[in-house]
Amino acid sequence: MRKFLAVVATAAIFSMSGLSGDVNARTASPSSSLSTVEPIVQERTLPARRTRQRTVRGERRRRPSIGAAYKRGGRYYARGGKRAGRGGARFGKNIARGKPIVAGKELGKGAGGLGIDTARGTKQVGIGTLRAGKKAGRTTRNAIRRVVN
């Protein structure tokens, strides 16, 4: 669309200024050269753009599963334990090297990582519980609607 408009605009400018390759266009008045450009614009009307993006059957957004949140929570818990273990390993290595202050720092970093990942895992377990409750409520509602109707 932009290329088309740029071509039409440059054609109009060249024809008005008399810079086109046609010898007769240089001697013609600007109003007569504009009339030759107008039919091009009127012929090439493009359709209006769609406002929403169309989706294919397999590309619909799907509701996330309940188990996915619990699975993600388990991964966070596991990662937190690894971080704590690595902090403990670094602590021992630095103590052996005679650097107790650096050792304490590394142990604290591992413990902090454990706390962060445990909190993230707990959040995911909460999300899973929320989804389970919502699904139970929806299922109960739909069952009652079937009975009533």
Secondary structure as the mmCIF struct_conf table of DSSP 4:
data_model
#
loop_
_struct_conf.conf_type_id
_struct_conf.id
_struct_conf.beg_label_comp_id
_struct_conf.beg_label_asym_id
_struct_conf.beg_label_seq_id
_struct_conf.end_label_comp_id
_struct_conf.end_label_asym_id
_struct_conf.end_label_seq_id
HELX_RH_AL_P HELX_RH_AL_P1 ARG A 2 SER A 17
TURN_TY1_P TURN_TY1_P1 GLY A 18 GLY A 18
BEND BEND1 SER A 20 GLY A 21
HELX_RH_AL_P HELX_RH_AL_P2 VAL A 23 THR A 27
BEND BEND2 ALA A 28 ALA A 28
HELX_RH_AL_P HELX_RH_AL_P3 PRO A 30 GLU A 43
HELX_LH_PP_P HELX_LH_PP_P1 THR A 45 ARG A 50
BEND BEND3 THR A 51 ARG A 52
HELX_RH_3T_P HELX_RH_3T_P1 ARG A 57 GLU A 59
BEND BEND4 ARG A 60 ARG A 60
HELX_LH_PP_P HELX_LH_PP_P2 ARG A 63 SER A 65
HELX_RH_AL_P HELX_RH_AL_P4 ILE A 66 ALA A 96
TURN_TY1_P TURN_TY1_P2 ARG A 97 GLY A 98
HELX_RH_AL_P HELX_RH_AL_P5 PRO A 100 VAL A 148
#
